[in-house]
Amino acid sequence: MEKFVCSHCGHHFEGEAGPSLVCPNCFWSTSLEKEEGRPSPANTARETLPGPSKVRSGSGASRRGFWLWVGIVLAALAFLSIFLFASRHLVKQNEILKKIESKNAEVIATEAPELGLQETEREILNRRVTPESPGEITESENEILTRRVSFRPKGMRGLPSVPWSWKEFEEFLKAREAEYKVPLGRSYRKKLEKLFKTHALPAHEAFEAKDYLKARDEWIRSLAFPIYGQDVKKHRGVVLTLLRPYVNDVLSKIGAMNSLLMEKDFYSAEERVEKAYDSFYTLLQSHSWDEARAALLEVTQALEGIQKSPRSVSAPPLPPEAGSIDEGIRDVLLAQAAPMEPSVLDGEILRQDLEAKERVIQSRSPEALARVRQSYDGAVTFLESQNWKEARRLLETVDFPENLAEDAKAKIQILERFEKRKPAPGGPPSLDSGEKSG
């Protein structure tokens, strides 16, 4: 054991020399000296006794050491706080990145279906099919083209009975008087003759001239029989009984005129449809496809005009002379003039015929074929640019020729598969939006 002295704090102690030796008082190692070879004890004591300045110097060094440790600890805590904050921020940033990647995956799955397609499906979406050229007209097509719709007969569609002449009416009166053994008398017969010649005969002439309103009104006036013997009861029991067959015949003619007057607009419309159909049919037989297509539109428009017409119409008002007709006959006249639903052309049969013929025209018309090819090519272009909505809209218009229609249908089926995978609200646009993902 050797004796040492610390020149830092003046502490004396014993210890073994070595690199681990430190002052047990201040823990310094660089200020240790052996007492051997040092000045005398008195000088040593004088030199080593800590004066006021020495003591202050040692105390300040201790404080500096303390604050050094405090600074180190604070620096470590600050570093740890920064590290923990940065770690939390990094974890949160990674979560955000994962969400963005997930959203991008949804966009890719929804807006770019080809990225998730099988090879065969991708080929179907990208391929361009060349339309087949129409061949010879088939037997079934020829049957459709030559089939013709029948319309109602033209012309009056005639009277329900033949008109009377004065001679026929006169013979009718004689026969009825003989049958009932009730002579009307010469004076009353003259009145009937005047009524018949003044109104019944002109009614027939007006009908032949197609003046149906005048014909109806004249036949109505021909029923204003003078009261027999100024006795209404006797008039009904004698005159109206004898003239009942004639009255019923005239009433049927008046009813026919009312029908004509109520349906004349419909008949005119039917004639326009029939005329347009005749022209259309002629073009079909000559295989003038583009012209037939235009004529088909005219037939369709004429038919729509009939379908949009009012479904209930009334006959024109009765003439004033109807007020002097017997009450029982007048009731029948009023019933005949009541609003009715006219019988019109059966548009459904005609529409089915036109639709069948239109399909044949479409497969044969160069103009129609060029138009559908343009739609098909446009759809494929939209598919290539990922504009799914516009592509599908055009594909749905491609319905001929057969090979083009089948390819369009196959493409639509693939798009429908992705249309069902709609994102949640607030997510990326769906297939229906027609927007291309950025």
Wavefront OBJ file of the C-alpha trace (Angstrom):
o trace
v 0.000 0.000 0.000
v 1.236 3.459 -0.852
v 0.216 6.865 0.323
v -1.335 9.277 -2.071
v -2.569 12.819 -1.951
v -5.214 14.418 -4.235
v -4.038 17.780 -5.555
v -7.654 18.558 -6.464
v -9.245 18.322 -3.040
v -6.138 17.828 -0.790
v -7.337 14.481 0.524
v -4.690 11.989 1.786
v -5.325 8.269 1.507
v -3.648 4.944 0.958
v -4.107 2.690 -1.996
v -2.514 0.494 -4.605
v -1.209 2.243 -7.655
v -3.080 1.383 -10.835
v -5.328 2.759 -13.553
v -8.426 2.242 -11.417
v -7.147 4.334 -8.523
v -9.301 7.400 -7.801
v -9.638 9.855 -4.973
v -12.234 8.469 -2.547
v -13.288 12.041 -1.758
v -13.767 13.662 -5.179
v -13.290 10.622 -7.408
v -10.665 12.294 -9.526
v -7.915 10.094 -10.905
v -5.702 12.586 -12.727
v -4.924 14.704 -9.660
v -3.322 11.902 -7.540
v 0.287 12.144 -6.457
v 2.479 9.985 -4.223
v 3.498 11.614 -1.000
v 7.114 10.484 -1.567
v 9.246 13.231 -3.045
v 6.831 15.924 -2.083
v 7.983 18.962 0.011
v 8.221 18.761 3.782
v 5.123 18.179 5.776
v 5.066 21.751 6.946
v 5.344 23.058 3.451
v 2.980 20.424 2.308
v 0.537 21.279 4.955
v 0.904 24.888 4.114
v 0.472 24.267 0.498
v -2.242 21.714 0.792
v -4.357 23.235 3.460
v -7.279 24.473 1.631
v -7.552 28.219 1.816
v -10.717 30.071 1.111
v -10.058 30.211 -2.604
v -9.234 26.483 -2.782
v -12.348 25.441 -0.963
v -14.525 27.596 -3.220
v -12.836 26.139 -6.296
v -13.579 22.553 -5.230
v -17.190 23.345 -4.363
v -17.765 25.001 -7.782
v -16.357 21.969 -9.553
v -18.788 19.705 -7.707
v -21.695 21.871 -8.755
v -20.501 21.821 -12.346
v -20.434 18.049 -12.268
v -23.933 17.926 -10.867
v -25.396 20.210 -13.516
v -23.530 18.250 -16.162
v -25.381 15.112 -15.127
v -28.652 17.026 -15.013
v -28.050 18.308 -18.554
v -27.258 14.813 -19.769
v -30.480 13.444 -18.246
v -32.580 16.259 -19.692
v -31.013 15.790 -23.116
v -31.771 12.080 -22.921
v -35.397 12.764 -21.963
v -35.744 15.270 -24.804
v -34.301 12.797 -27.276
v -36.629 10.067 -25.988
v -39.659 12.378 -26.366
v -38.666 13.293 -29.913
v -38.136 9.636 -30.726
v -41.528 8.605 -29.342
v -43.302 11.459 -31.213
v -41.562 10.589 -34.466
v -42.422 6.908 -33.997
v -46.108 7.690 -33.434
v -46.169 9.998 -36.479
v -44.516 7.324 -38.590
v -47.068 4.701 -37.514
v -49.956 7.065 -38.296
v -48.429 7.942 -41.658
v -48.126 4.248 -42.493
v -51.811 3.758 -41.648
v -52.779 6.649 -43.951
v -50.646 5.211 -46.737
v -52.329 1.834 -46.302
v -55.769 3.495 -46.570
v -54.699 5.353 -49.704
v -53.438 2.113 -51.202
v -56.757 0.460 -50.302
v -58.718 3.291 -51.961
v -56.520 3.061 -55.017
v -57.203 -0.647 -55.153
v -60.958 0.062 -55.091
v -60.579 2.595 -57.879
v -58.569 0.148 -59.928
v -61.098 -2.624 -59.353
v -64.020 -0.353 -60.215
v -62.683 2.032 -62.838
v -60.204 -0.183 -64.603
v -61.830 -3.614 -64.777
v -59.388 -4.837 -67.364
v -56.721 -4.985 -64.626
v -58.721 -7.702 -62.902
v -59.947 -9.488 -66.000
v -59.118 -12.886 -67.217
v -57.210 -12.969 -70.445
v -60.240 -14.119 -72.446
v -62.423 -11.341 -71.018
v -59.807 -8.715 -71.811
v -59.675 -9.991 -75.361
v -63.477 -9.735 -75.675
v -63.486 -6.096 -74.509
v -60.654 -5.080 -76.817
v -61.571 -6.956 -79.971
v -63.218 -5.348 -83.009
v -65.560 -7.590 -84.976
v -66.208 -7.022 -88.671
v -69.959 -7.142 -89.482
v -71.072 -9.962 -91.714
v -72.343 -9.029 -95.162
v -76.041 -9.838 -95.682
v -76.583 -12.873 -97.858
v -79.582 -13.883 -99.929
v -83.052 -13.219 -98.529
v -84.130 -16.219 -96.501
v -87.488 -17.918 -96.771
v -88.614 -16.561 -93.395
v -87.547 -13.016 -94.364
v -89.399 -13.271 -97.662
v -92.537 -14.375 -95.825
v -92.327 -11.283 -93.613
v -91.729 -8.942 -96.548
v -94.657 -10.241 -98.608
v -97.153 -10.322 -95.738
v -99.687 -7.488 -95.966
v -102.017 -6.008 -93.353
v -105.701 -5.663 -94.351
v -107.492 -2.384 -93.698
v -111.238 -1.727 -93.400
v -113.135 -1.367 -96.695
v -113.204 2.074 -98.222
v -116.274 3.958 -99.303
v -119.053 4.294 -96.721
v -118.895 2.031 -95.497
v -122.420 1.872 -96.684
v -125.934 2.288 -95.502
v -127.520 -0.441 -93.373
v -130.393 -0.689 -95.918
v -131.297 0.495 -99.403
v -133.073 3.859 -99.736
v -136.791 4.078 -100.407
v -138.398 5.559 -103.512
v -141.784 7.280 -103.313
v -143.396 4.418 -105.190
v -142.009 1.883 -102.707
v -143.158 3.980 -99.794
v -146.654 4.384 -101.316
v -147.003 0.638 -101.845
v -145.768 0.065 -98.292
v -148.558 2.311 -96.936
v -151.254 0.480 -98.924
v -150.022 -2.891 -97.702
v -149.983 -1.779 -94.053
v -153.479 -0.227 -94.310
v -154.807 -3.451 -95.751
v -153.060 -5.513 -93.084
v -154.466 -3.487 -90.179
v -157.722 -2.575 -91.986
v -157.172 1.071 -90.995
v -157.270 3.541 -93.944
v -155.354 6.742 -93.209
v -157.473 8.873 -95.501
v -156.521 10.744 -98.619
v -155.699 14.016 -96.830
v -153.253 12.422 -94.371
v -151.644 10.362 -97.130
v -150.960 13.619 -99.024
v -149.188 15.005 -95.932
v -147.011 11.878 -95.698
v -146.197 12.122 -99.416
v -145.082 15.744 -99.025
v -142.968 14.904 -95.958
v -141.313 11.998 -97.753
v -140.516 13.913 -100.943
v -139.342 17.016 -99.051
v -136.939 15.226 -96.681
v -136.463 11.484 -97.260
v -135.494 11.749 -100.930
v -133.066 14.714 -100.375
v -131.491 12.732 -97.519
v -130.487 9.983 -99.932
v -129.143 12.527 -102.420
v -127.028 14.165 -99.667
v -125.650 10.778 -98.683
v -124.596 10.040 -102.255
v -122.816 13.414 -102.251
v -121.051 12.379 -98.978
v -122.714 15.226 -97.093
v -123.435 13.004 -94.131
v -124.593 15.737 -91.756
v -127.254 16.976 -94.200
v -128.316 13.394 -94.923
v -128.769 12.694 -91.212
v -130.719 15.883 -90.549
v -133.048 15.311 -93.536
v -133.809 11.777 -92.400
v -134.558 13.142 -88.915
v -136.976 15.714 -90.415
v -138.665 12.949 -92.421
v -139.817 11.436 -89.090
v -141.757 14.548 -88.007
v -145.146 13.030 -88.945
v -148.185 15.310 -88.556
v -150.435 14.363 -85.595
v -153.212 12.105 -86.890
v -156.632 13.625 -86.179
v -154.999 16.043 -83.704
v -155.105 13.176 -81.222
v -151.689 12.075 -79.899
v -152.993 8.798 -78.500
v -154.746 7.922 -81.759
v -151.671 9.095 -83.677
v -149.424 6.649 -81.806
v -151.944 3.825 -81.992
v -152.595 4.175 -85.739
v -149.912 6.072 -87.678
v -146.836 5.004 -85.699
v -148.048 1.416 -85.596
v -148.552 1.315 -89.363
v -145.247 3.087 -90.065
v -143.114 1.191 -87.498
v -141.013 -0.788 -90.105
v -140.330 2.411 -92.022
v -139.466 4.351 -88.844
v -137.022 1.625 -87.733
v -135.364 1.664 -91.157
v -134.904 5.450 -91.082
v -133.570 5.304 -87.508
v -130.911 2.791 -88.618
v -129.836 5.179 -91.401
v -129.651 8.076 -88.924
v -127.538 5.930 -86.586
v -125.187 5.104 -89.468
v -124.811 8.796 -90.268
v -124.019 9.601 -86.624
v -121.317 6.932 -86.631
v -119.855 8.328 -89.830
v -119.864 11.853 -88.436
v -118.204 10.762 -85.197
v -115.648 8.539 -86.905
v -114.911 10.574 -90.021
v -111.689 11.951 -88.540
v -110.645 8.420 -87.672
v -111.506 7.190 -91.152
v -109.425 9.982 -92.659
v -106.524 9.070 -90.392
v -106.880 5.406 -91.346
v -106.787 6.331 -95.007
v -103.522 8.208 -94.414
v -102.059 5.169 -92.671
v -103.217 2.875 -95.457
v -101.775 5.132 -98.145
v -98.412 5.331 -96.361
v -98.423 1.565 -95.846
v -99.083 0.939 -99.561
v -96.046 3.050 -100.505
v -93.924 1.296 -97.893
v -95.010 -2.133 -99.113
v -94.169 -1.273 -102.745
v -90.624 -0.218 -101.771
v -90.137 -3.454 -99.861
v -91.022 -5.564 -102.876
v -88.402 -3.715 -104.958
v -85.801 -4.156 -102.161
v -85.244 -0.399 -101.901
v -84.115 -0.735 -98.308
v -83.103 2.819 -97.434
v -86.226 4.304 -99.053
v -88.374 1.677 -97.328
v -86.835 2.638 -94.005
v -87.910 6.267 -94.526
v -91.408 5.158 -95.626
v -91.667 2.991 -92.514
v -91.234 6.095 -90.378
v -94.165 7.774 -92.165
v -96.429 4.781 -91.492
v -95.427 4.753 -87.829
v -96.120 8.470 -87.410
v -99.539 8.175 -89.092
v -100.428 5.264 -86.809
v -99.371 7.214 -83.714
v -101.708 10.007 -84.818
v -104.668 7.614 -84.590
v -103.605 6.263 -81.204
v -103.356 9.794 -79.746
v -106.823 10.863 -80.945
v -109.625 11.362 -78.367
v -111.200 8.048 -77.432
v -114.733 9.457 -76.964
v -116.621 11.695 -79.402
v -120.173 13.000 -79.793
v -122.384 13.422 -82.847
v -123.324 16.941 -84.002
v -126.432 18.430 -82.309
v -129.832 17.366 -83.661
v -131.708 19.833 -85.902
v -134.511 21.951 -84.341
v -137.189 19.860 -86.127
v -136.311 16.986 -83.784
v -138.412 18.762 -81.142
v -141.628 18.122 -83.132
v -140.979 14.386 -83.460
v -142.866 11.952 -81.256
v -141.281 11.602 -77.835
v -140.586 7.872 -78.163
v -138.765 8.340 -81.487
v -136.897 11.369 -80.141
v -135.509 9.338 -77.230
v -133.980 6.915 -79.716
v -132.447 9.799 -81.671
v -130.875 11.238 -78.525
v -129.419 7.863 -77.572
v -127.870 7.499 -81.019
v -126.220 10.917 -80.744
v -124.703 10.215 -77.310
v -120.875 10.158 -76.938
v -119.321 6.910 -78.070
v -115.922 5.311 -78.521
v -115.476 4.830 -82.245
v -114.113 1.613 -83.639
v -110.682 2.308 -85.104
v -107.924 0.426 -86.814
v -106.361 -2.350 -84.743
v -102.954 -0.737 -84.356
v -101.377 -3.695 -82.557
v -101.564 -5.987 -85.598
v -100.083 -3.280 -87.818
v -97.361 -2.474 -85.280
v -96.239 -6.102 -85.068
v -96.080 -6.286 -88.854
v -93.989 -3.098 -89.055
v -91.554 -4.281 -86.367
v -90.956 -7.570 -88.174
v -90.359 -5.791 -91.477
v -88.061 -3.250 -89.815
v -85.767 -6.029 -88.552
v -85.396 -7.327 -92.104
v -84.717 -3.810 -93.420
v -82.048 -3.230 -90.774
v -80.154 -6.328 -91.803
v -80.270 -5.261 -95.479
v -79.935 -1.473 -95.480
v -76.364 -0.224 -96.202
v -77.192 3.031 -94.431
v -78.443 1.264 -91.315
v -75.472 -1.097 -91.352
v -73.041 1.839 -91.569
v -74.815 3.543 -88.688
v -74.653 0.514 -86.419
v -71.011 -0.070 -87.350
v -70.234 3.501 -86.320
v -71.900 2.917 -82.947
v -69.968 -0.321 -82.460
v -66.585 1.235 -83.322
v -67.334 4.176 -81.040
v -68.126 1.787 -78.184
v -64.804 -0.036 -78.606
v -62.964 3.302 -78.611
v -64.685 4.252 -75.348
v -63.679 0.889 -73.888
v -60.061 1.569 -74.762
v -60.234 4.946 -72.976
v -62.077 3.357 -70.004
v -65.246 5.424 -70.506
v -67.506 2.551 -69.480
v -70.811 4.440 -69.406
v -70.572 5.754 -72.967
v -69.253 2.420 -74.187
v -72.222 0.569 -72.757
v -74.704 3.153 -74.088
v -73.467 2.595 -77.639
v -73.189 -1.177 -77.263
v -76.861 -1.374 -76.289
v -77.828 0.128 -79.675
v -76.039 -2.617 -81.609
v -78.734 -5.202 -82.409
v -77.688 -6.379 -85.877
v -76.066 -8.003 -87.795
v -75.990 -11.153 -85.712
v -72.221 -11.432 -85.153
v -71.919 -7.763 -84.175
v -74.930 -8.000 -81.843
v -73.503 -11.097 -80.132
v -70.136 -9.418 -79.558
v -71.833 -6.309 -78.137
v -73.858 -8.510 -75.796
v -70.707 -10.285 -74.582
v -69.025 -6.948 -73.833
v -72.074 -5.690 -71.933
v -72.115 -8.827 -69.769
v -68.499 -8.223 -68.745
v -69.223 -4.582 -67.875
v -72.283 -5.611 -65.860
v -70.076 -7.774 -63.685
v -68.133 -4.722 -62.581
v -71.176 -2.486 -62.394
v -72.420 -4.544 -59.453
v -69.252 -3.745 -57.514
v -70.287 -0.244 -56.585
v -68.107 1.527 -53.964
v -69.459 2.774 -50.650
v -70.935 6.288 -50.426
v -68.186 8.887 -50.658
v -65.888 6.432 -52.382
v -64.589 6.536 -55.946
v -67.061 6.956 -58.828
v -68.912 3.845 -59.898
v -69.113 2.336 -63.337
v -72.371 4.229 -63.849
v -70.668 7.594 -63.422
v -68.949 7.293 -66.766
v -65.871 9.000 -65.304
v -62.417 7.725 -65.995
v -60.203 7.285 -62.935
v -57.194 9.596 -62.804
l 1 2 3 4 5 6 7 8 9 10 11 12 13 14 15 16 17 18 19 20 21 22 23 24 25 26 27 28 29 30 31 32 33 34 35 36 37 38 39 40 41 42 43 44 45 46 47 48 49 50 51 52 53 54 55 56 57 58 59 60 61 62 63 64 65 66 67 68 69 70 71 72 73 74 75 76 77 78 79 80 81 82 83 84 85 86 87 88 89 90 91 92 93 94 95 96 97 98 99 100 101 102 103 104 105 106 107 108 109 110 111 112 113 114 115 116 117 118 119 120 121 122 123 124 125 126 127 128 129 130 131 132 133 134 135 136 137 138 139 140 141 142 143 144 145 146 147 148 149 150 151 152 153 154 155 156 157 158 159 160 161 162 163 164 165 166 167 168 169 170 171 172 173 174 175 176 177 178 179 180 181 182 183 184 185 186 187 188 189 190 191 192 193 194 195 196 197 198 199 200 201 202 203 204 205 206 207 208 209 210 211 212 213 214 215 216 217 218 219 220 221 222 223 224 225 226 227 228 229 230 231 232 233 234 235 236 237 238 239 240 241 242 243 244 245 246 247 248 249 250 251 252 253 254 255 256 257 258 259 260 261 262 263 264 265 266 267 268 269 270 271 272 273 274 275 276 277 278 279 280 281 282 283 284 285 286 287 288 289 290 291 292 293 294 295 296 297 298 299 300 301 302 303 304 305 306 307 308 309 310 311 312 313 314 315 316 317 318 319 320 321 322 323 324 325 326 327 328 329 330 331 332 333 334 335 336 337 338 339 340 341 342 343 344 345 346 347 348 349 350 351 352 353 354 355 356 357 358 359 360 361 362 363 364 365 366 367 368 369 370 371 372 373 374 375 376 377 378 379 380 381 382 383 384 385 386 387 388 389 390 391 392 393 394 395 396 397 398 399 400 401 402 403 404 405 406 407 408 409 410 411 412 413 414 415 416 417 418 419 420 421 422 423 424 425 426 427 428 429 430 431 432 433 434 435 436 437 438
